[in-house]
Amino acid sequence: MISLFEAGQKYALNFQVTEEVYHSFLTAFKDFNPLHTNNEFAKEKGFENKVMHGNILNGFVSYFVGECLATKNIIIHSQQIQFNNPVYLNDKLTFDAKVFEIYSSVNAIEFKFVFKNALQKTVAKGKVQIGFLP
Amino acid sequence: MTTREEGLTQIIEVFKDVLDDQSITLSESTTASDVEDWDSLNHIQLVVAVEKKFKVRFTSKEIQSWANVGEMITCILSK
C-alpha cells in the first residue's frame, strides 16, 4: 500500500461550508456557542459574521483521507490542525495536501495540508498521519 | 546522540510525550510488555516519534528485530 505514495505527491480539492454542512454539524454535535450561531455576537467580538466551527474542516480532512487517496485500506493515526483565520458560512475553500513524510518501517504516511479561502488567506493548516489496514 | 546513555534519556522523553505519562522509566532491558500503554497502535507512534527525534529511518525488518529498548538504541547508533 505504501508504494502507492511518493514523498512530495500533491493533492488539491475544493470545499464549501454550505448551509447543509453547517446545519449537519450543529445537529450532530450540538455546539450552539453564539460565536457559531449568532451574527451579532460574532460581530461584537470583531468577526465579520458568525464563525464556522473549526472542526468542520477536520471533517473535510476526513473526506480527503477516506475518499480521495489511492486506496480505501486506510486509518487515521493522528491529526493536528491550527486555525489561522475565521471561516464564514458559504466560504469556498481550497485544500492542498502533500505527502510530507513516509515511515516505511511502520507503514505510515504523514501529510501536510493547508486550507485557504477565496482571498488566498490560510484559514487552517496541519498534518495528518495515516496507516494502512491489513 | 553520542552515547547509549544519551540515547536512553532521549528515548524516555519520547515515550513520556507519546504515551502522555511523565512517570515512565525505561532501561535497556525494557520490553513492550513492561510498559502498560505500549500497544501496537502506540508502537507506530513511538517509532515515528523516535525517527523524528533522531532524524533516522528504520526498516520494518529492523524494528521487528528489536527485543528491547537497548536494541533500539543499538540500531539508532548504527545509523
Backbone of each chain as ProteinMPNN parsed JSONL, in Angstrom:
{"seq_chain_A": "MISLFEAGQKYALNFQVTEEVYHSFLTAFKDFNPLHTNNEFAKEKGFENKVMHGNILNGFVSYFVGECLATKNIIIHSQQIQFNNPVYLNDKLTFDAKVFEIYSSVNAIEFKFVFKNALQKTVAKGKVQIGFLP", "coords_chain_A": {"N_chain_A": [[0.832, -1.216, 0.0], [1.924, 1.226, 0.815], [3.56, 1.81, -1.217], [2.055, 3.079, -3.044], [2.334, 5.706, -2.665], [4.316, 8.674, -2.861], [7.003, 10.693, -1.682], [6.303, 14.118, -1.47], [4.21, 14.033, -3.226], [1.248, 15.525, -4.5], [-2.009, 16.886, -3.686], [-5.125, 18.316, -4.526], [-8.067, 19.878, -3.555], [-11.466, 21.104, -3.472], [-13.624, 22.762, -1.249], [-16.73, 23.658, 0.315], [-18.279, 25.462, 2.883], [-21.258, 24.869, 3.278], [-24.773, 25.67, 3.852], [-25.956, 23.23, 4.419], [-23.81, 21.648, 5.31], [-23.037, 23.104, 7.572], [-25.416, 23.094, 9.171], [-25.747, 20.377, 9.511], [-23.537, 19.773, 11.05], [-24.11, 21.257, 13.362], [-26.441, 19.933, 14.173], [-25.466, 17.365, 14.633], [-23.49, 17.663, 16.614], [-24.206, 19.592, 18.449], [-22.998, 22.015, 19.243], [-23.748, 24.998, 20.014], [-22.616, 27.408, 20.532], [-22.593, 30.957, 20.798], [-20.747, 32.281, 19.152], [-20.732, 30.757, 16.935], [-23.312, 30.775, 16.058], [-24.665, 33.173, 16.21], [-24.891, 36.075, 14.6], [-24.704, 38.777, 15.457], [-23.471, 38.628, 17.951], [-20.996, 37.543, 17.16], [-20.04, 39.622, 15.572], [-19.754, 41.621, 17.476], [-17.553, 40.642, 18.707], [-15.585, 41.11, 16.954], [-15.554, 39.782, 14.533], [-16.546, 39.177, 11.08], [-18.946, 37.944, 10.726], [-21.026, 35.228, 11.97], [-18.914, 32.6, 13.017], [-17.706, 29.739, 11.405], [-17.576, 26.393, 12.725], [-14.407, 25.26, 13.625], [-13.881, 22.579, 13.549], [-15.354, 21.568, 11.49], [-13.689, 21.669, 9.362], [-11.972, 19.637, 9.977], [-13.596, 17.552, 9.334], [-13.566, 17.749, 6.563], [-10.934, 17.024, 6.138], [-11.085, 14.397, 6.9], [-12.707, 13.414, 4.849], [-10.927, 13.752, 2.704], [-8.893, 11.889, 3.392], [-10.346, 9.519, 3.61], [-11.682, 9.206, 1.19], [-10.3, 10.154, -1.045], [-7.777, 9.172, -1.593], [-5.384, 6.78, -2.938], [-6.074, 4.286, -2.094], [-8.537, 2.507, -0.179], [-7.984, 1.235, 2.117], [-7.301, 2.374, 4.746], [-6.371, 4.104, 7.726], [-6.737, 6.737, 10.083], [-4.119, 7.805, 12.07], [-3.272, 9.995, 13.578], [-3.865, 13.499, 14.01], [-3.267, 16.914, 13.438], [-4.224, 20.271, 13.779], [-4.309, 23.718, 12.981], [-5.9, 26.73, 13.51], [-6.059, 29.52, 11.634], [-7.373, 31.706, 10.54], [-10.735, 33.031, 10.437], [-13.522, 31.086, 9.221], [-16.338, 31.582, 7.247], [-19.927, 31.206, 6.792], [-20.778, 29.615, 3.787], [-18.323, 30.102, 2.661], [-15.874, 29.44, 0.206], [-13.402, 27.051, -0.032], [-10.014, 26.218, -0.708], [-8.142, 23.241, -0.684], [-5.053, 22.029, -0.08], [-2.804, 19.4, -0.143], [0.084, 17.497, 0.742], [2.302, 14.687, 0.453], [4.263, 14.392, 3.158], [6.022, 13.021, 4.888], [7.268, 9.711, 4.737], [6.948, 6.816, 6.504], [8.243, 4.033, 6.271], [8.974, 1.939, 7.873], [6.94, 1.458, 9.686], [4.763, 1.469, 8.109], [3.445, 3.983, 7.619], [2.179, 7.215, 6.794], [2.707, 10.689, 6.574], [0.849, 13.509, 5.967], [0.98, 16.927, 5.002], [-1.191, 19.671, 5.227], [-3.131, 22.429, 3.899], [-5.678, 24.818, 4.237], [-7.199, 27.296, 2.298], [-8.917, 30.425, 1.93], [-11.173, 32.203, -0.333], [-9.841, 34.532, -0.664], [-7.306, 33.799, -0.691], [-6.171, 33.562, 1.765], [-4.665, 31.805, 4.4], [-6.637, 29.662, 6.206], [-6.564, 27.482, 7.791], [-4.207, 25.007, 8.845], [-2.277, 21.992, 8.865], [-1.363, 18.658, 9.933], [-1.717, 15.249, 9.011], [-1.561, 11.949, 9.982], [-1.48, 8.807, 8.532], [-2.247, 5.272, 8.492], [-2.186, 1.892, 7.237], [-4.727, -0.479, 6.612], [-4.881, -4.014, 7.263]], "CA_chain_A": [[0.0, 0.0, 0.0], [2.731, 2.427, 0.967], [4.196, 2.068, -2.517], [1.152, 3.933, -3.825], [2.603, 7.105, -2.298], [5.691, 9.167, -3.011], [7.247, 11.961, -0.984], [6.048, 15.3, -2.277], [2.975, 13.867, -4.019], [0.327, 16.61, -4.126], [-3.457, 16.712, -3.857], [-5.852, 19.596, -4.441], [-9.521, 19.694, -3.501], [-12.246, 22.302, -3.153], [-14.721, 22.528, -0.307], [-17.519, 24.834, 0.689], [-19.057, 25.291, 4.115], [-22.623, 25.194, 2.863], [-25.804, 25.602, 4.903], [-26.166, 21.822, 4.751], [-22.672, 21.209, 6.128], [-23.113, 23.828, 8.843], [-26.542, 22.618, 9.987], [-25.48, 18.971, 9.867], [-22.575, 19.788, 12.163], [-24.848, 21.703, 14.556], [-27.365, 18.863, 14.581], [-24.732, 16.196, 15.128], [-22.606, 17.874, 17.779], [-24.872, 20.472, 19.425], [-22.207, 23.16, 19.702], [-24.506, 26.196, 19.62], [-21.946, 28.594, 21.074], [-23.03, 32.101, 19.986], [-19.769, 32.642, 18.119], [-21.035, 29.95, 15.744], [-24.74, 30.78, 15.716], [-25.264, 34.491, 16.379], [-24.099, 37.054, 13.84], [-24.452, 39.998, 16.238], [-22.462, 38.276, 18.953], [-19.694, 37.389, 16.475], [-19.588, 40.96, 15.15], [-19.281, 42.308, 18.689], [-16.229, 40.093, 19.049], [-14.615, 41.517, 15.945], [-15.612, 38.978, 13.312], [-17.468, 39.709, 10.066], [-20.207, 37.233, 10.874], [-20.814, 34.029, 12.796], [-17.737, 31.852, 12.564], [-17.966, 28.302, 11.287], [-16.799, 25.56, 13.645], [-13.151, 24.799, 13.031], [-13.848, 21.126, 13.352], [-15.92, 21.224, 10.18], [-12.542, 21.444, 8.472], [-11.478, 18.278, 10.243], [-14.449, 16.654, 8.544], [-13.059, 17.754, 5.189], [-9.698, 16.222, 6.147], [-11.546, 13.008, 6.938], [-13.13, 13.091, 3.472], [-9.706, 13.615, 1.898], [-8.214, 10.626, 3.7], [-11.216, 8.354, 3.397], [-12.277, 9.091, -0.137], [-9.551, 10.731, -2.174], [-6.448, 8.583, -1.764], [-5.337, 5.687, -3.919], [-6.605, 3.052, -1.501], [-9.504, 2.715, 0.918], [-7.492, 0.497, 3.295], [-6.587, 3.451, 5.429], [-6.869, 4.537, 9.037], [-6.025, 7.916, 10.582], [-3.44, 7.603, 13.354], [-3.228, 11.23, 14.353], [-4.175, 14.693, 13.213], [-3.05, 18.202, 14.114], [-4.735, 21.369, 12.948], [-4.149, 25.057, 13.555], [-6.873, 27.609, 12.853], [-5.351, 30.791, 11.477], [-8.324, 32.771, 10.2], [-12.107, 32.514, 10.503], [-14.265, 30.637, 8.033], [-17.734, 32.006, 7.353], [-20.9, 30.417, 6.044], [-20.693, 29.624, 2.314], [-16.953, 30.294, 2.163], [-15.288, 28.394, -0.636], [-12.038, 26.806, 0.432], [-9.152, 25.273, -1.411], [-7.424, 22.345, 0.226], [-3.866, 21.467, -0.723], [-2.084, 18.482, 0.741], [1.184, 16.77, 0.101], [2.954, 13.655, 1.257], [5.368, 15.079, 3.816], [6.986, 12.013, 5.351], [6.874, 8.308, 4.599], [7.584, 5.977, 7.524], [8.03, 2.69, 5.736], [9.181, 0.953, 8.937], [5.66, 1.163, 10.349], [3.695, 1.653, 7.123], [2.677, 5.184, 7.939], [2.459, 8.383, 5.95], [2.26, 11.961, 7.133], [0.521, 14.56, 5.001], [0.784, 18.299, 5.453], [-2.288, 20.244, 4.453], [-3.489, 23.824, 4.162], [-6.945, 25.326, 3.701], [-7.203, 28.736, 2.036], [-10.218, 30.939, 1.498], [-11.173, 32.781, -1.684], [-8.873, 35.643, -0.688], [-5.986, 33.144, -0.593], [-5.674, 33.602, 3.145], [-4.67, 30.494, 5.061], [-7.588, 29.622, 7.321], [-6.149, 26.397, 8.686], [-3.159, 24.137, 8.304], [-1.986, 20.933, 9.81], [-0.763, 17.397, 9.496], [-2.485, 14.053, 9.336], [-0.776, 10.731, 9.78], [-2.337, 7.652, 8.245], [-1.669, 3.944, 8.364], [-2.907, 1.042, 6.286], [-5.405, -1.637, 7.189], [-4.358, -5.259, 6.671]], "C_chain_A": [[0.863, 1.261, 0.0], [3.4, 2.802, -0.362], [3.309, 2.914, -3.43], [1.459, 5.416, -3.619], [4.079, 7.45, -2.476], [5.833, 10.477, -2.246], [7.006, 13.121, -1.941], [4.795, 15.227, -3.139], [1.92, 14.874, -3.541], [-1.126, 16.279, -4.451], [-4.11, 18.084, -3.721], [-7.347, 19.316, -4.503], [-10.174, 21.043, -3.218], [-13.386, 21.918, -2.22], [-15.509, 23.82, -0.131], [-18.288, 24.521, 1.969], [-20.475, 25.77, 3.812], [-23.559, 25.195, 4.079], [-25.978, 24.163, 5.366], [-25.044, 21.315, 5.677], [-22.784, 21.808, 7.53], [-24.214, 23.253, 9.741], [-26.373, 21.147, 10.378], [-24.537, 18.898, 11.054], [-23.288, 20.195, 13.452], [-25.749, 20.59, 15.086], [-26.607, 17.714, 15.224], [-24.06, 16.473, 16.472], [-23.118, 18.889, 18.798], [-24.001, 21.592, 19.985], [-22.875, 24.427, 19.168], [-23.884, 27.46, 20.222], [-22.278, 29.789, 20.192], [-22.019, 32.553, 18.938], [-20.111, 31.94, 16.805], [-22.481, 30.101, 15.27], [-25.369, 32.175, 15.716], [-24.389, 35.552, 15.7], [-23.746, 38.282, 14.679], [-23.37, 39.752, 17.275], [-21.08, 38.217, 18.305], [-19.146, 38.751, 16.043], [-19.059, 41.757, 16.334], [-17.869, 41.86, 19.072], [-15.187, 40.363, 17.966], [-14.601, 40.698, 14.667], [-16.643, 39.562, 12.347], [-18.873, 39.171, 10.255], [-19.99, 36.052, 11.798], [-19.717, 33.186, 12.156], [-18.078, 30.367, 12.508], [-17.069, 27.522, 12.253], [-15.524, 25.082, 12.943], [-13.157, 23.311, 12.726], [-14.619, 20.669, 12.121], [-14.772, 20.916, 9.208], [-11.915, 20.078, 8.721], [-12.318, 17.246, 9.5], [-13.99, 16.594, 7.1], [-11.753, 16.945, 5.092], [-10.063, 14.73, 6.147], [-11.987, 12.552, 5.545], [-11.907, 12.874, 2.572], [-9.063, 12.244, 2.127], [-9.078, 9.431, 3.295], [-11.64, 8.129, 1.971], [-11.368, 9.46, -1.301], [-8.166, 10.117, -2.396], [-6.541, 7.318, -2.616], [-5.826, 4.349, -3.36], [-7.589, 3.409, -0.394], [-9.042, 2.006, 2.197], [-6.645, 1.4, 4.182], [-7.22, 3.727, 6.784], [-6.071, 5.783, 9.446], [-5.42, 7.584, 11.943], [-3.509, 8.853, 14.21], [-3.458, 12.413, 13.419], [-3.899, 15.932, 14.051], [-3.6, 19.277, 13.196], [-4.596, 22.68, 13.717], [-5.111, 25.956, 12.788], [-6.299, 29.02, 12.817], [-6.259, 31.967, 11.189], [-9.728, 32.19, 10.201], [-12.639, 32.067, 9.145], [-15.725, 31.005, 8.263], [-18.625, 31.131, 6.485], [-20.772, 30.685, 4.545], [-19.291, 29.961, 1.768], [-16.53, 29.111, 1.3], [-13.813, 28.282, -0.263], [-11.282, 25.912, -0.542], [-8.393, 24.481, -0.363], [-6.25, 21.763, -0.549], [-3.123, 20.599, 0.286], [-0.921, 17.879, -0.02], [1.753, 15.73, 1.056], [4.223, 14.275, 1.826], [6.442, 14.1, 4.267], [6.413, 10.625, 5.1], [7.666, 7.503, 5.628], [7.366, 4.526, 7.124], [8.196, 1.622, 6.811], [7.869, 0.537, 9.586], [4.477, 1.404, 9.409], [2.821, 2.859, 7.424], [3.113, 6.338, 7.042], [1.928, 9.621, 6.643], [2.027, 12.946, 5.993], [0.543, 15.906, 5.718], [-0.344, 18.87, 4.615], [-2.517, 21.705, 4.828], [-4.833, 24.125, 3.507], [-6.783, 26.825, 3.472], [-8.589, 29.169, 1.599], [-10.081, 31.606, 0.128], [-10.207, 33.953, -1.814], [-7.436, 35.133, -0.608], [-5.346, 33.287, 0.779], [-5.724, 32.189, 3.71], [-5.647, 30.547, 6.23], [-7.251, 28.493, 8.3], [-5.041, 25.608, 8.01], [-2.847, 23.068, 9.333], [-1.334, 19.732, 9.179], [-1.725, 16.276, 9.843], [-1.619, 12.84, 9.019], [-1.722, 9.557, 9.589], [-1.531, 6.357, 8.275], [-2.545, 3.128, 7.432], [-3.511, -0.158, 6.997], [-4.874, -2.908, 6.533], [-5.226, -5.75, 5.505]], "O_chain_A": [[0.581, 2.227, -0.709], [3.755, 3.958, -0.591], [3.761, 3.405, -4.464], [0.912, 6.274, -4.313], [4.962, 6.618, -2.265], [4.894, 11.269, -2.174], [7.457, 13.098, -3.087], [4.367, 16.228, -3.712], [1.721, 15.056, -2.34], [-1.423, 15.505, -5.36], [-3.696, 18.905, -2.902], [-7.826, 18.61, -5.39], [-9.519, 21.991, -2.785], [-14.026, 20.88, -2.389], [-15.016, 24.917, -0.393], [-18.871, 23.447, 2.112], [-20.831, 26.922, 4.062], [-23.185, 24.777, 5.175], [-26.13, 23.902, 6.56], [-25.297, 20.65, 6.681], [-22.645, 21.111, 8.535], [-23.981, 22.962, 10.914], [-26.809, 20.73, 11.451], [-24.71, 18.073, 11.95], [-23.105, 19.572, 14.498], [-25.809, 20.341, 16.29], [-27.043, 17.156, 16.231], [-24.06, 15.62, 17.36], [-22.544, 19.035, 19.877], [-24.248, 22.068, 21.093], [-22.617, 24.868, 18.048], [-24.57, 28.467, 20.396], [-22.255, 29.67, 18.967], [-22.402, 33.153, 17.934], [-19.827, 32.444, 15.718], [-22.835, 29.61, 14.198], [-26.502, 32.334, 15.263], [-23.299, 35.876, 16.17], [-22.618, 38.772, 14.619], [-22.466, 40.568, 17.453], [-20.115, 38.771, 18.83], [-17.945, 39.005, 16.134], [-18.061, 42.47, 16.227], [-17.103, 42.608, 19.679], [-14.05, 39.9, 18.055], [-13.738, 40.892, 13.811], [-17.506, 40.344, 12.746], [-19.86, 39.853, 9.98], [-18.903, 35.882, 12.351], [-19.613, 33.079, 10.934], [-18.661, 29.813, 13.439], [-15.951, 27.939, 12.556], [-15.564, 24.571, 11.824], [-12.526, 22.848, 11.776], [-14.543, 19.498, 11.747], [-14.872, 20.031, 8.358], [-11.396, 19.442, 7.804], [-11.816, 16.2, 9.088], [-14.015, 15.533, 6.476], [-11.503, 16.271, 4.093], [-9.423, 13.92, 5.477], [-11.675, 11.44, 5.12], [-11.864, 11.93, 1.783], [-8.732, 11.535, 1.177], [-8.59, 8.463, 2.713], [-11.927, 7.0, 1.573], [-11.659, 9.1, -2.442], [-7.458, 10.526, -3.316], [-7.629, 6.857, -2.963], [-5.969, 3.383, -4.11], [-7.491, 4.461, 0.238], [-9.66, 2.171, 3.249], [-5.439, 1.204, 4.338], [-8.431, 3.602, 6.966], [-4.871, 5.868, 9.185], [-6.119, 7.139, 12.853], [-3.77, 8.786, 15.411], [-3.268, 12.323, 12.206], [-4.253, 15.989, 15.229], [-3.457, 19.197, 11.976], [-4.747, 22.728, 14.937], [-5.132, 25.943, 11.557], [-6.081, 29.636, 13.861], [-5.949, 33.101, 11.553], [-9.902, 30.989, 9.992], [-12.266, 32.586, 8.093], [-16.275, 30.769, 9.338], [-18.167, 30.425, 5.586], [-20.673, 31.831, 4.106], [-19.105, 30.087, 0.557], [-16.791, 27.951, 1.622], [-13.087, 29.274, -0.191], [-11.839, 24.978, -1.118], [-8.05, 24.992, 0.703], [-6.439, 21.083, -1.557], [-2.854, 21.015, 1.413], [-0.936, 17.768, -1.246], [1.695, 15.87, 2.278], [5.139, 14.636, 1.087], [7.632, 14.328, 4.05], [5.21, 10.404, 5.239], [8.897, 7.508, 5.623], [6.425, 3.875, 7.58], [7.639, 0.531, 6.695], [7.711, -0.615, 9.991], [3.336, 1.528, 9.854], [1.596, 2.752, 7.477], [4.259, 6.413, 6.599], [0.843, 9.61, 7.225], [2.908, 13.179, 5.165], [0.173, 16.009, 6.887], [-0.441, 18.584, 3.422], [-2.151, 22.154, 5.915], [-5.087, 23.733, 2.368], [-6.291, 27.542, 4.343], [-9.337, 28.406, 0.987], [-9.015, 31.577, -0.487], [-9.805, 34.324, -2.917], [-6.486, 35.906, -0.477], [-4.132, 33.148, 0.931], [-6.703, 31.467, 3.52], [-5.506, 31.373, 7.132], [-7.606, 28.546, 9.477], [-4.947, 25.546, 6.784], [-3.123, 23.227, 10.522], [-0.828, 19.778, 8.058], [-2.45, 16.341, 10.835], [-1.032, 12.727, 7.943], [-2.642, 9.343, 10.378], [-0.311, 6.352, 8.107], [-3.535, 3.631, 6.9], [-2.888, -0.768, 7.865], [-4.464, -2.882, 5.373], [-4.925, -6.78, 4.902]]}, "seq_chain_B": "MTTREEGLTQIIEVFKDVLDDQSITLSESTTASDVEDWDSLNHIQLVVAVEKKFKVRFTSKEIQSWANVGEMITCILSK", "coords_chain_B": {"N_chain_B": [[23.198, 12.173, 19.034], [25.521, 10.617, 21.1], [26.208, 8.734, 22.98], [25.095, 5.673, 24.567], [23.737, 6.152, 26.895], [22.832, 8.783, 26.596], [21.128, 8.348, 24.46], [19.21, 6.676, 25.633], [18.119, 8.442, 27.5], [16.943, 10.345, 25.809], [15.119, 8.754, 24.468], [13.429, 8.033, 26.522], [12.217, 10.509, 26.993], [10.784, 10.763, 24.608], [8.982, 8.616, 24.855], [7.571, 9.437, 27.158], [6.273, 11.663, 26.151], [4.767, 10.681, 23.906], [3.213, 8.648, 25.054], [2.019, 10.062, 26.965], [2.701, 10.116, 29.702], [4.315, 11.003, 32.402], [5.612, 9.539, 34.282], [6.991, 7.459, 33.298], [9.622, 5.15, 33.216], [12.487, 3.82, 31.699], [14.679, 1.134, 30.86], [17.551, -0.338, 29.319], [16.805, -2.939, 29.067], [14.087, -2.945, 28.983], [10.951, -4.036, 27.717], [8.142, -4.151, 25.403], [6.075, -5.335, 26.8], [6.528, -4.531, 29.356], [5.641, -1.968, 29.633], [2.735, -0.322, 30.188], [1.014, 1.049, 28.279], [2.184, 0.531, 25.852], [1.188, -0.489, 23.207], [0.105, -1.96, 20.048], [-0.789, 0.135, 18.388], [0.231, 2.433, 19.628], [2.857, 1.738, 19.38], [3.453, 2.28, 16.717], [3.282, 5.085, 16.756], [5.32, 5.62, 18.541], [7.613, 4.676, 17.198], [7.595, 6.353, 14.947], [7.914, 8.818, 16.243], [10.432, 8.451, 17.416], [11.989, 8.163, 15.108], [11.713, 10.751, 14.104], [12.831, 12.27, 16.194], [15.523, 11.436, 16.291], [16.235, 11.813, 13.742], [16.408, 9.701, 11.86], [15.855, 6.815, 9.753], [14.153, 3.796, 9.956], [14.028, 0.344, 8.929], [11.339, -1.967, 8.292], [12.171, -4.501, 8.921], [14.237, -4.04, 10.695], [12.907, -2.901, 12.94], [11.316, -4.995, 13.683], [13.143, -6.709, 14.649], [13.962, -5.84, 17.096], [14.343, -6.613, 20.452], [14.206, -5.329, 22.783], [14.468, -2.096, 24.473], [17.158, -1.442, 24.471], [18.131, -2.632, 22.133], [16.912, -1.057, 20.293], [18.301, 1.316, 20.726], [20.869, 0.513, 19.947], [20.413, 0.147, 17.243], [19.806, 2.771, 16.447], [22.26, 4.007, 16.959], [23.762, 2.807, 15.019], [23.18, 4.096, 12.728]], "CA_chain_B": [[23.39, 11.241, 20.14], [26.86, 10.028, 21.033], [26.352, 7.601, 23.898], [23.879, 4.887, 24.825], [23.015, 6.815, 27.986], [22.112, 9.918, 25.99], [20.046, 7.773, 23.655], [18.151, 6.208, 26.527], [17.465, 9.628, 28.063], [16.079, 10.959, 24.788], [14.007, 7.83, 24.188], [12.479, 8.164, 27.639], [11.438, 11.729, 26.735], [9.837, 10.446, 23.526], [7.932, 7.749, 25.415], [6.737, 10.249, 28.053], [5.437, 12.539, 25.33], [3.808, 9.924, 23.086], [2.282, 7.899, 25.907], [1.437, 11.045, 27.883], [2.901, 9.583, 31.054], [5.592, 11.534, 32.883], [6.231, 8.642, 35.265], [7.639, 6.33, 32.613], [11.075, 4.947, 33.284], [12.891, 2.73, 30.819], [16.084, 0.733, 30.88], [17.855, -1.006, 28.051], [16.156, -4.256, 29.015], [12.621, -2.795, 28.946], [10.251, -4.517, 26.52], [6.783, -3.604, 25.279], [5.181, -5.888, 27.827], [6.803, -3.866, 30.641], [5.059, -0.615, 29.625], [1.296, -0.581, 30.064], [0.352, 1.567, 27.075], [2.984, 0.27, 24.656], [0.451, -1.462, 22.393], [0.505, -1.93, 18.628], [-1.015, 1.472, 17.803], [1.233, 3.343, 20.191], [4.169, 1.351, 18.854], [3.638, 3.047, 15.47], [3.565, 6.482, 17.118], [6.642, 5.668, 19.189], [8.662, 4.542, 16.167], [7.594, 7.595, 14.166], [8.492, 9.884, 17.08], [11.88, 8.185, 17.561], [12.608, 8.505, 13.814], [11.77, 12.225, 14.016], [13.732, 12.793, 17.216], [16.926, 11.146, 15.981], [16.432, 12.061, 12.301], [16.841, 8.456, 11.224], [14.782, 6.0, 9.209], [14.34, 2.367, 10.176], [13.281, -0.552, 8.048], [10.421, -2.802, 9.079], [12.956, -5.638, 9.408], [14.971, -3.594, 11.886], [12.077, -2.734, 14.149], [10.829, -6.313, 14.106], [14.233, -7.457, 15.287], [14.253, -5.31, 18.431], [13.749, -7.355, 21.566], [14.056, -4.413, 23.924], [14.868, -0.703, 24.202], [18.593, -1.427, 24.187], [18.357, -2.953, 20.716], [16.508, 0.157, 19.56], [19.436, 2.25, 20.839], [21.938, -0.022, 19.092], [20.023, 0.409, 15.855], [19.955, 4.221, 16.204], [23.698, 4.308, 16.923], [24.359, 2.249, 13.798], [22.766, 4.909, 11.568]], "C_chain_B": [[24.771, 10.597, 20.02], [27.013, 8.815, 21.948], [25.017, 6.873, 24.071], [23.044, 5.558, 25.914], [22.191, 7.996, 27.458], [20.906, 9.417, 25.193], [18.887, 7.34, 24.51], [17.389, 7.396, 27.098], [16.492, 10.24, 27.052], [14.888, 10.061, 24.445], [12.964, 7.893, 25.307], [11.605, 9.407, 27.435], [10.39, 11.494, 25.655], [8.674, 9.615, 24.069], [6.997, 8.552, 26.328], [5.76, 11.101, 27.25], [4.362, 11.736, 24.593], [2.766, 9.226, 23.965], [1.637, 8.782, 26.975], [1.514, 10.553, 29.33], [4.292, 9.999, 31.534], [6.293, 10.591, 33.853], [6.999, 7.499, 34.608], [9.15, 6.319, 32.863], [11.39, 3.739, 32.409], [14.33, 2.369, 31.136], [16.338, 0.018, 29.551], [17.147, -2.355, 27.948], [14.623, -4.176, 28.965], [12.063, -3.319, 27.621], [8.835, -3.936, 26.517], [5.873, -4.119, 26.39], [5.411, -5.256, 29.201], [6.114, -2.503, 30.745], [3.58, -0.736, 29.247], [0.694, -0.149, 28.731], [1.125, 1.316, 25.783], [2.315, -0.858, 23.852], [0.794, -1.249, 20.917], [0.296, -0.549, 17.997], [0.005, 2.477, 18.328], [2.635, 3.012, 19.696], [4.472, 2.137, 17.571], [4.021, 4.482, 15.805], [4.947, 6.617, 17.762], [7.759, 5.585, 18.155], [8.75, 5.818, 15.336], [8.263, 8.722, 14.965], [9.999, 9.696, 17.27], [12.594, 8.53, 16.248], [12.746, 10.027, 13.673], [12.836, 12.772, 14.956], [15.199, 12.622, 16.812], [17.258, 11.361, 14.499], [17.043, 10.839, 11.608], [15.623, 7.778, 10.599], [15.127, 4.537, 9.464], [13.658, 1.597, 9.057], [12.352, -1.383, 8.919], [11.167, -4.007, 9.651], [13.707, -5.253, 10.693], [14.06, -3.526, 13.102], [11.512, -4.069, 14.637], [11.906, -7.101, 14.852], [14.504, -6.978, 16.718], [13.559, -6.145, 19.497], [13.497, -6.442, 22.759], [14.562, -3.012, 23.533], [16.358, -0.624, 23.846], [18.885, -1.721, 22.722], [17.9, -1.8, 19.816], [17.672, 1.155, 19.567], [20.595, 1.796, 19.938], [21.66, 0.306, 17.625], [20.201, 1.894, 15.521], [21.441, 4.57, 16.07], [24.367, 3.802, 15.645], [24.056, 3.104, 12.571], [23.786, 6.011, 11.279]], "O_chain_B": [[25.137, 10.094, 18.958], [27.865, 7.961, 21.704], [23.954, 7.408, 23.755], [21.814, 5.541, 25.87], [21.028, 8.181, 27.819], [19.818, 9.99, 25.251], [17.728, 7.591, 24.182], [16.161, 7.371, 27.176], [15.368, 10.604, 27.395], [13.791, 10.546, 24.168], [11.763, 7.814, 25.052], [10.398, 9.366, 27.674], [9.256, 11.959, 25.763], [7.513, 9.893, 23.767], [5.779, 8.375, 26.283], [4.591, 11.245, 27.607], [3.181, 12.077, 24.653], [1.578, 9.221, 23.644], [0.825, 8.322, 27.778], [0.53, 10.572, 30.069], [5.305, 9.428, 31.128], [7.449, 10.82, 34.21], [7.589, 6.666, 35.297], [9.837, 7.332, 32.736], [10.644, 2.761, 32.389], [15.101, 3.198, 31.621], [15.415, -0.192, 28.764], [16.92, -2.852, 26.845], [13.944, -5.201, 28.912], [12.626, -3.078, 26.553], [8.393, -3.319, 27.486], [4.995, -3.395, 26.86], [4.593, -5.421, 30.107], [6.016, -1.945, 31.837], [3.227, -1.183, 28.156], [-0.059, -0.906, 28.119], [0.756, 1.838, 24.731], [2.787, -1.995, 23.816], [1.671, -0.45, 20.586], [1.099, -0.112, 17.173], [0.567, 3.267, 17.57], [3.495, 3.888, 19.603], [5.594, 2.6, 17.364], [4.955, 5.037, 15.227], [5.649, 7.606, 17.549], [8.735, 6.332, 18.226], [9.844, 6.308, 15.054], [9.072, 9.48, 14.43], [10.752, 10.67, 17.283], [13.675, 9.118, 16.266], [13.761, 10.526, 13.188], [13.64, 13.623, 14.575], [16.01, 13.535, 16.968], [18.383, 11.131, 14.056], [18.035, 10.93, 10.886], [14.485, 8.142, 10.897], [16.251, 4.099, 9.218], [12.818, 2.134, 8.334], [12.549, -1.493, 10.129], [10.839, -4.482, 10.738], [13.795, -6.034, 11.64], [14.402, -4.035, 14.17], [11.263, -4.258, 15.828], [11.608, -8.039, 15.592], [15.208, -7.653, 17.469], [12.347, -6.355, 19.451], [12.681, -6.745, 23.629], [15.018, -2.789, 22.411], [16.755, 0.184, 23.006], [19.788, -1.124, 22.136], [18.431, -1.599, 18.724], [17.986, 1.761, 18.543], [21.216, 2.61, 19.255], [22.557, 0.69, 16.875], [20.688, 2.237, 14.443], [21.831, 5.329, 15.183], [25.412, 4.311, 15.241], [24.608, 2.867, 11.496], [23.605, 6.79, 10.344]]}, "name": "protein", "num_of_chains": 2, "seq": "MISLFEAGQKYALNFQVTEEVYHSFLTAFKDFNPLHTNNEFAKEKGFENKVMHGNILNGFVSYFVGECLATKNIIIHSQQIQFNNPVYLNDKLTFDAKVFEIYSSVNAIEFKFVFKNALQKTVAKGKVQIGFLPMTTREEGLTQIIEVFKDVLDDQSITLSESTTASDVEDWDSLNHIQLVVAVEKKFKVRFTSKEIQSWANVGEMITCILSK"}
